[in-house]
Amino acid sequence: MRSFILSLRGQLILLLLGVLLAAQIVSLFFFVDERSLAVRAALGFEAAGRAASVARLLEEAPNELHASILRAANSPLVRFDVTETPRILGVNHSDGGPVEDRIRRLLGDQFTREIRVDVHEVEGTILPLPHLSPDMAEMHVAMMRGDLSAIEMSVSIALSGGDWLNVETRFERPPLQWAWGSTLTFVVTASVLLAAGFWFLMARITGPLRRLSVASERLGRGEDMEPVKPTGPTEVRDLTAAFAIMQRRLTRFVEDRTRMLAAIGHDLRSPLTALRVRTEMVDDAETRYALTSSIEEMQGMLDATLSYARGVSASEPSERVLVGQLLSDINQTITTPATLVPGPEVAVSVRPFAFRRAVRNLIENAQRYGANARVSHDVEGDVLAIRIADNGPGIPDNLLEDVFAPFHRLEQSRSLDTGGHGLGLSIARGILRAHGGDVVLSNSPEGGLIATITLPIDTAASANGPENAPGGTHPHPEIEH
């Protein structure tokens, strides 16, 4: 669940669903308010229609029938009476334009006398309508669920005899009636449809991006791979095409460098052979020995340089190997075996020839300068850590990174037996970085040096089990190091 929330697809889907929910809440708020206004307007117009009807009856009926008409028109919701003065003072006449217009239309064009309307909200504690019976008032409160928010409307209509017809009514805000089943069904259906639609849309974006991420990882490990096919939206297609161009350029650069080094090695072998032949013609034994030693050193440096280039830019296919078995196989090919510490059984994807060479270089380096080597491995998160420790004098902290530079030797003598060519650590780091890993050196608090190899774990390979991890039980011929 956490990975889904952190993914681009999950975050966009949650964002869109959140926006939809917020929009629905705002829409419902305005919808409920509009519904309340519509109900109030309907009640106001109904009261205005009754007022116009009663006013017309009073105008046309004899005076002795006025009391009967008022009694018949009265109801618990609307009250009528006739007085000599209007209940609504002129200064308070407000907010009654639509009601007044409706009354005048109902009374006809010939009605020109004054009509006063006052509409206002009731402030403070709202009680049921004063004209309701106790039973009806209690039932009214229950129906309104205790939420009495009322508007009072008063109308005073001038009659022909000089009297005023006064109308008073109150209508409460209708309670919220909500069909929760229908609402829940709508929300669930809309969410499912939107999530499915956005899932499909995001799959067209995140799918190519995921394939591009895997291809980048494989390219960083130096694996052979087919160009990624551009799919998805235009922007993702452009990104994939740019990655394919970069892949071709990097591959061409490595191939050109390898061919150049091979050509240099081939061209230098001929003059070195000629020098060796000419050296044999030198009569002075001491001079001949010095020349021969220099030529052999040049030949060794040339071979080491070509070997370094082959180790870094090799195009060997990757295989899944069991780390414990691979370390055991490497240890069997070393003249003085190292001490192997058992560790967890884990499989990684490596190029066996090159990886063996890197690990063997580090083990032999520890044995050369630290008398012995102790090899252990462990899993730290999604990274494999192989540690090669020795009991030597260690290296000054300010030189721990310098020793990885090509041809750099801490041992300052000219002897190749003790100092080597200074390419062992460079070759090891180049190979491991081509696998997407690295190697770093650190001084142990107990003394000695620790070379720590880190390598991303191929989780898919690990899940397949040891029986599907080739390369762990079949040693390969070693490349000269």
MIMIZA-804436 format. One line per field, with one value per residue (C-alpha): residue number from 1; x, y, z. Coordinates in Angstrom, 1 decimal. Each point is the difference from the previous one (the first is absolute). Example, Ala and Ser with C-alpha at 12.3 -4.5 7.8 and 13.67 -1.06 7.14 Angstrom:
i c(1_2)
xx c(12.3_1.4)
yy c(-4.5_3.4)
zz c(7.8_-0.7)
***
This chain:
i c(1_2_3_4_5_6_7_8_9_10_11_12_13_14_15_16_17_18_19_20_21_22_23_24_25_26_27_28_29_30_31_32_33_34_35_36_37_38_39_40_41_42_43_44_45_46_47_48_49_50_51_52_53_54_55_56_57_58_59_60_61_62_63_64_65_66_67_68_69_70_71_72_73_74_75_76_77_78_79_80_81_82_83_84_85_86_87_88_89_90_91_92_93_94_95_96_97_98_99_100_101_102_103_104_105_106_107_108_109_110_111_112_113_114_115_116_117_118_119_120_121_122_123_124_125_126_127_128_129_130_131_132_133_134_135_136_137_138_139_140_141_142_143_144_145_146_147_148_149_150_151_152_153_154_155_156_157_158_159_160_161_162_163_164_165_166_167_168_169_170_171_172_173_174_175_176_177_178_179_180_181_182_183_184_185_186_187_188_189_190_191_192_193_194_195_196_197_198_199_200_201_202_203_204_205_206_207_208_209_210_211_212_213_214_215_216_217_218_219_220_221_222_223_224_225_226_227_228_229_230_231_232_233_234_235_236_237_238_239_240_241_242_243_244_245_246_247_248_249_250_251_252_253_254_255_256_257_258_259_260_261_262_263_264_265_266_267_268_269_270_271_272_273_274_275_276_277_278_279_280_281_282_283_284_285_286_287_288_289_290_291_292_293_294_295_296_297_298_299_300_301_302_303_304_305_306_307_308_309_310_311_312_313_314_315_316_317_318_319_320_321_322_323_324_325_326_327_328_329_330_331_332_333_334_335_336_337_338_339_340_341_342_343_344_345_346_347_348_349_350_351_352_353_354_355_356_357_358_359_360_361_362_363_364_365_366_367_368_369_370_371_372_373_374_375_376_377_378_379_380_381_382_383_384_385_386_387_388_389_390_391_392_393_394_395_396_397_398_399_400_401_402_403_404_405_406_407_408_409_410_411_412_413_414_415_416_417_418_419_420_421_422_423_424_425_426_427_428_429_430_431_432_433_434_435_436_437_438_439_440_441_442_443_444_445_446_447_448_449_450_451_452_453_454_455_456_457_458_459_460_461_462_463_464_465_466_467_468_469_470_471_472_473_474_475_476_477_478_479_480_481)
xx c(0.0_2.8_1.7_-3.3_-0.3_3.5_-0.3_-0.9_-3.1_-1.2_0.6_-1.8_-3.0_-0.3_0.4_-2.8_-2.3_0.6_-0.8_-3.1_-1.1_0.6_-1.9_-2.9_-0.1_0.0_-2.7_-2.2_0.4_-1.3_-2.7_-1.4_0.0_-1.8_-2.5_-0.8_-0.4_-2.3_-2.2_-0.2_-0.9_-2.7_-1.5_0.2_-1.7_-2.7_-0.7_0.0_-2.6_-2.3_0.4_-1.1_-3.0_-1.1_0.5_-2.2_-2.7_0.0_-0.3_-3.0_-1.9_-2.2_1.5_-2.1_1.8_3.5_0.4_-1.1_2.4_2.9_-0.9_-0.1_3.3_1.9_2.2_2.7_2.6_-1.6_-2.0_-2.3_-1.6_-1.4_1.1_-0.3_3.8_2.6_2.1_3.0_1.4_1.3_3.5_0.2_-1.3_2.7_1.0_-3.6_0.4_-0.8_-2.9_-1.5_0.2_-1.7_-2.8_-0.6_-0.1_-2.5_-2.2_0.1_1.2_-2.8_1.3_2.1_-0.1_3.0_1.4_2.7_2.1_2.6_2.2_2.6_1.8_-1.0_3.0_0.6_-1.8_-2.6_-3.2_-2.7_-2.7_-2.0_-3.3_0.7_-1.6_2.3_-0.2_0.7_2.8_1.7_-0.4_1.3_3.2_0.5_-0.4_2.4_2.5_0.3_1.6_-2.4_1.4_-3.0_-0.8_-3.0_-2.0_-2.6_-2.2_-2.3_-2.4_-2.0_-3.8_-2.5_-1.8_3.2_0.7_3.1_0.2_2.9_1.5_2.6_1.8_3.2_1.7_3.0_3.1_-0.9_2.2_2.6_-1.5_2.8_-0.2_3.1_-0.2_-0.2_2.7_2.3_-0.7_0.8_3.3_1.2_-1.0_1.6_3.2_0.3_-0.5_2.4_2.6_-0.2_0.2_3.0_1.6_-0.1_1.3_2.8_1.0_0.8_2.3_1.5_0.4_2.5_1.7_0.5_1.4_2.3_1.2_0.8_1.8_2.1_0.9_1.1_2.0_1.7_1.0_1.5_-2.5_-0.8_-3.6_-2.3_-1.1_-3.2_-3.0_-1.6_-3.5_-2.4_-0.6_2.1_2.2_0.7_0.8_2.4_1.7_0.3_1.5_2.5_1.0_0.5_2.3_2.0_0.2_1.4_2.5_1.3_0.3_1.8_2.3_1.0_0.5_2.1_2.2_0.5_1.0_2.4_1.7_0.2_1.5_2.6_0.9_0.4_2.1_2.2_0.7_2.0_2.6_0.3_0.8_2.5_1.6_0.2_1.8_2.4_0.6_1.4_2.7_1.4_3.3_0.1_-2.0_-0.9_-1.4_-1.8_-1.6_-1.2_-1.4_-1.7_-1.6_-1.3_-1.5_-1.7_-1.4_-1.3_-1.5_-1.6_-1.5_-1.4_-1.6_-1.4_-1.4_-1.7_-1.2_-1.5_-1.8_-1.4_-1.1_-1.9_-1.6_-0.5_-3.3_-0.4_-3.6_-1.4_-1.0_-1.6_2.4_-0.2_2.4_1.1_0.8_1.7_2.3_0.9_0.9_2.2_1.7_0.9_1.9_2.2_3.4_-0.5_-3.7_-1.7_-2.2_-3.7_-2.6_-3.5_-2.7_-3.6_-0.8_-0.8_0.2_1.2_0.3_3.6_2.4_1.8_3.4_0.4_-1.5_2.3_2.9_-1.0_-0.5_3.2_2.0_-1.3_0.7_3.5_0.7_-1.1_2.3_2.9_0.0_-1.9_1.4_-3.5_-3.5_-3.4_-3.0_-3.6_-3.3_-3.3_-3.2_-0.7_-3.4_0.0_3.8_2.5_3.1_3.2_2.8_3.6_2.0_3.7_2.4_2.4_1.2_-2.9_0.1_0.1_-3.6_1.0_1.2_-2.9_-1.5_3.3_0.9_-2.7_1.6_1.7_3.7_-0.1_2.2_0.5_3.1_2.6_2.6_0.5_-0.6_-3.0_0.0_-0.8_-1.7_-1.7_-1.1_-2.5_-3.1_-1.5_-2.3_-0.8_-1.1_-2.0_-1.8_-0.6_-1.6_-2.2_-1.2_-0.9_-2.2_-1.8_2.0_3.2_2.9_1.3_2.9_-0.1_2.4_-1.2_0.0_1.6_2.7_0.3_-1.9_-3.5_-1.1_-3.8_-1.7_-3.6_-2.2_-3.8_-1.9_-1.9_-3.1_-1.7_3.0_0.0_-3.6_0.5_2.2_3.4_-0.9_-0.6_3.2_2.6_3.6_0.3_1.4_2.0_3.3_1.0_3.5_1.5_1.1_3.6_0.1)
yy c(0.0_2.4_-0.6_0.7_3.3_1.0_-0.9_2.6_-2.0_-0.2_3.6_1.3_-2.3_1.1_3.6_-0.2_-1.9_2.6_2.8_-1.8_-0.5_3.7_1.1_-2.3_1.5_3.5_-0.8_-1.7_3.0_2.3_-2.5_-0.2_3.7_0.4_-2.6_1.9_3.3_-1.7_-1.4_3.3_1.8_-2.5_0.5_3.8_0.0_-2.4_2.4_3.0_-1.8_-0.6_3.6_1.2_-2.4_1.2_3.7_-0.5_-1.7_2.8_2.5_-1.7_-1.3_2.0_1.2_-2.5_-2.9_1.3_-1.7_-3.3_0.3_0.7_-3.0_-2.3_1.3_-0.3_-3.1_-1.1_1.3_3.2_2.6_2.7_3.0_3.4_3.2_3.7_0.4_-2.2_-2.3_0.8_3.5_1.7_0.2_-3.8_-0.8_-2.2_-3.1_-0.6_1.0_-3.5_-0.6_3.4_-0.5_-3.4_1.5_2.8_-2.4_-2.1_3.0_1.3_3.2_2.1_-0.4_3.0_0.3_-0.5_-3.3_-0.4_-3.1_-0.7_-3.1_-0.7_-2.9_-0.8_0.6_-1.7_-3.1_-1.2_-1.3_-1.9_2.1_1.7_-1.1_-3.7_-2.3_-1.6_-3.4_1.6_2.1_-3.1_-1.9_3.0_0.2_-3.8_0.4_2.8_-2.1_2.9_2.3_2.9_2.7_2.1_3.0_2.2_1.8_2.7_1.5_3.0_0.7_3.2_-0.7_2.3_1.0_1.3_-3.0_-2.2_-3.8_-1.3_-3.4_-1.7_-3.3_-1.8_-2.8_-1.9_-1.2_-3.5_-2.7_-1.7_-3.1_-2.1_-3.4_-1.5_-3.2_1.8_2.3_-2.8_-1.9_3.1_0.7_-3.6_-0.3_3.3_-0.8_-3.5_1.3_2.9_-2.2_-2.5_2.7_1.7_-3.4_-0.7_3.5_-0.1_-3.5_1.5_2.5_-2.0_-3.3_1.5_1.9_-3.2_-1.8_3.0_-0.2_-3.7_0.6_2.8_-2.4_-2.7_2.6_1.1_-3.6_-0.3_-2.7_-0.5_1.0_0.8_3.6_0.9_0.3_3.5_-0.3_2.2_3.8_2.2_1.3_-3.6_-1.0_2.9_-1.0_-3.6_1.1_2.2_-2.9_-2.2_2.6_0.2_-3.8_-0.1_2.8_-1.6_-3.4_1.5_1.9_-3.1_-2.0_2.7_0.3_-3.8_-0.2_2.9_-1.7_-3.2_1.8_1.7_-3.3_-1.7_2.9_0.1_-3.8_0.2_2.7_-1.7_-3.3_1.7_1.6_-3.3_-1.5_2.9_-0.3_-3.5_1.5_2.2_-1.4_1.5_-2.3_2.7_2.3_-2.9_-1.0_3.6_0.4_-3.4_0.9_3.4_-1.7_-2.7_2.7_1.9_-3.3_-0.6_3.5_-0.4_-3.3_1.4_3.0_-2.2_-2.3_3.0_1.1_-3.5_-0.2_3.3_-0.3_-3.7_-1.0_-3.3_-1.0_0.2_-3.1_-0.7_-1.4_-1.0_2.2_-2.5_-2.6_2.5_1.2_-3.7_-0.6_3.1_-1.0_-3.4_1.7_2.1_-1.4_0.9_-0.4_2.7_-0.6_-0.1_1.0_-1.6_2.5_0.0_-1.8_2.7_0.1_3.0_0.7_0.5_-0.6_-3.0_0.4_3.7_-0.3_-2.9_2.0_3.1_-2.1_-2.0_3.2_1.4_-3.3_-0.3_3.6_-0.6_-3.1_1.9_2.9_-1.3_-3.6_-1.6_0.7_-0.6_0.1_0.4_1.1_1.3_1.6_3.6_1.0_-0.5_0.0_-2.8_0.8_-2.1_0.9_-1.0_0.7_-0.4_0.4_2.4_3.5_1.6_3.2_3.6_1.4_2.8_-2.7_-2.4_1.4_0.7_-3.7_-0.5_2.2_-1.9_-0.7_1.4_-2.0_0.6_-2.2_2.3_-2.6_-0.8_-3.7_-1.4_-2.9_2.2_3.0_-1.4_2.3_1.8_-1.1_-2.7_2.3_2.1_-3.1_-1.3_3.3_0.4_-3.5_0.5_3.4_-1.5_-2.4_3.0_-0.6_1.4_-0.8_2.2_-0.3_0.7_-0.6_-2.4_1.2_-3.3_0.6_-1.0_1.1_-0.9_0.0_0.2_-1.0_1.1_-1.4_0.5_-3.3_-1.5_-0.7_-1.9_-2.3_-0.5_-1.0_-2.7_-2.0_-1.5_-2.6_2.6_1.9_-1.1_0.9_-1.0_-3.5_0.2_1.9_2.0_0.6_3.0_3.1_1.0_2.7)
zz c(0.0_0.8_-3.3_-1.8_1.9_-0.8_-3.7_-2.7_-0.9_3.6_0.8_-3.1_0.5_3.7_-1.0_-2.6_2.3_2.7_-2.4_-1.1_3.6_0.8_-3.1_1.0_3.6_-1.3_-2.6_2.7_2.2_-2.7_-1.0_3.5_0.3_-3.3_1.0_3.2_-1.9_-2.5_2.7_1.8_-3.2_-0.7_3.5_-0.4_-3.3_1.4_2.9_-2.5_-2.1_3.0_1.1_-3.5_0.1_3.4_-1.0_-3.1_2.1_2.5_-2.8_-1.5_3.1_2.3_3.3_2.0_-1.7_0.6_3.4_-1.5_-2.9_2.4_2.2_-3.0_-1.4_3.3_0.4_2.4_-2.5_-1.2_2.0_-1.5_1.7_-1.0_1.8_-0.5_-0.2_-1.7_2.2_-2.2_0.4_-3.1_1.3_0.4_-3.4_-1.6_-1.9_-1.3_-3.7_-1.5_2.5_-0.7_-3.7_0.2_2.1_-2.4_-3.0_1.8_0.9_-3.5_-1.7_1.4_3.6_0.7_3.8_2.2_0.9_2.7_0.4_2.7_-0.1_2.7_1.7_3.5_2.4_3.3_1.3_-2.5_1.4_-2.0_-1.6_2.7_-1.6_0.1_2.5_2.6_-1.8_-3.4_1.5_1.4_-3.2_-1.9_2.1_-0.5_-3.7_-0.2_2.2_2.5_-2.6_-0.3_-2.3_-1.1_-2.2_0.9_-2.7_0.7_-2.7_0.4_-2.9_-0.2_-0.5_-1.7_3.2_1.6_2.1_-0.4_-0.4_2.0_-0.7_2.2_-0.8_0.9_-1.8_1.4_-1.9_-1.2_1.6_-2.1_-1.5_-1.4_-1.8_1.5_-2.0_-3.3_1.0_1.1_-3.2_-2.1_1.8_-0.2_-3.7_-0.9_2.0_-1.6_-3.5_0.5_1.6_-2.8_-2.6_1.6_0.7_-3.7_-0.9_2.5_-1.1_-3.4_1.7_2.9_-2.0_-2.5_2.8_2.0_-3.1_-0.5_3.6_-0.3_-3.3_1.7_2.8_-2.5_-2.0_3.2_0.6_-3.4_-1.2_-3.6_-0.7_-2.9_-0.4_1.9_-2.3_0.3_1.3_1.9_-0.3_-2.2_2.9_1.2_-3.6_-0.4_3.3_-1.2_-3.3_1.8_2.2_-3.1_-1.6_3.2_0.2_-3.6_0.7_3.2_-1.7_-2.9_2.3_1.9_-3.1_-1.6_3.1_0.2_-3.7_0.5_2.9_-1.9_-2.9_2.2_1.6_-3.3_-1.4_3.1_0.1_-3.3_1.2_3.4_-1.7_-2.2_3.1_1.7_-3.1_-0.1_3.7_-0.5_-2.2_2.8_1.1_3.5_2.3_2.5_-2.7_-1.7_3.4_0.6_-3.5_0.3_3.3_-1.3_-3.1_2.2_2.3_-3.1_-1.3_3.4_0.2_-3.5_0.8_3.3_-1.9_-2.5_2.7_1.8_-3.1_-0.5_3.6_-0.1_-3.4_-0.4_-1.6_1.9_0.5_3.5_2.0_3.3_2.5_3.7_1.9_2.5_-2.7_-2.2_2.9_0.7_-3.6_-0.1_3.2_-1.6_-2.8_2.3_1.0_3.7_0.7_2.1_3.0_-1.0_2.5_-0.8_-0.9_-1.2_-3.2_-2.6_-3.8_-2.1_-3.7_-1.0_-2.9_1.5_-1.7_0.9_3.5_0.9_-1.2_2.2_3.1_-0.5_-0.5_3.3_1.9_-1.4_0.8_3.6_0.1_-1.5_2.4_3.0_0.3_-0.1_-1.2_1.7_-2.3_1.2_-1.7_1.3_-1.3_1.0_-1.2_-3.8_-0.2_0.2_2.0_-0.3_2.4_-0.4_3.1_0.7_2.9_-1.7_0.9_-1.7_-2.2_1.2_-0.2_-2.4_-2.5_0.1_-3.2_-1.8_-0.2_-2.5_-2.6_-2.9_0.5_3.5_2.4_3.7_-0.1_-1.5_-1.1_-3.6_0.7_-1.8_2.4_3.0_-1.6_-3.1_-2.8_2.1_-2.0_2.2_2.0_-3.0_-1.9_2.9_0.5_-3.8_-0.2_3.1_-1.1_-3.4_2.0_1.7_3.2_1.5_2.3_2.8_2.4_3.8_2.9_2.6_3.6_1.0_-2.6_-3.7_-3.1_-1.1_-3.6_-0.2_-3.2_-0.5_-2.7_-0.6_0.6_-2.8_2.0_-2.8_-0.2_3.7_0.0_-2.5_2.4_-0.2_-2.5_-2.6_0.5_-2.5_0.2_3.7_-0.5_-3.3_0.3_-3.0_-1.4_1.6_-2.0_0.7_2.6)
***
